[in-house]
Each structure stands twice: as structure tokens, then as C-alpha cells.
Amino acid sequence: TDVATSVALLPMIPAGCVAVSESGIFTREDVERVVTAGAHAVLVGEALVRAGDVAAKVRELTLRDA
């Protein structure tokens, strides 16, 4: 449940593999952090369940400004 785990492990994933960060994604900054570390995708659950505006949260987490 901590993006730090993904950040630590992502650099160990061999080239050619799809790297997915699967836990602790709640904010745009979390997504940016794991993408910078090498993630190709993220799995989001709780952040969407708790969001008051799901569409806005999806835009945020997909790194879209609009």
C-alpha cells in the first residue's frame, strides 16, 4: 500500500516487460513518481471508490489536465 515499494522494485524489472504499480496510488504525484521509476501502468482501486468526483479523479490519475 506504499508507492515506495514500487519505486524500489521497478528498476529491477527487465526491459521488454510491462511494469505495473499495483498499490498505494491516490494522487497525480503518486502516478508521476511510479512512472518516473519505470511503471507502464497503474492499478487504482481505493482512490476511485473514495473520490467524490470519479471522472475528475480519473483525469487526475491519467495525468490529463482537462
Protein Blocks (a to p, Z undefined) as FASTA:
>chain_A
ZZklmmmmmmmpcghiacddfehiabfklmmmmmmnopabdcdfklmmmpmblmlmmmmm
nopaZZ
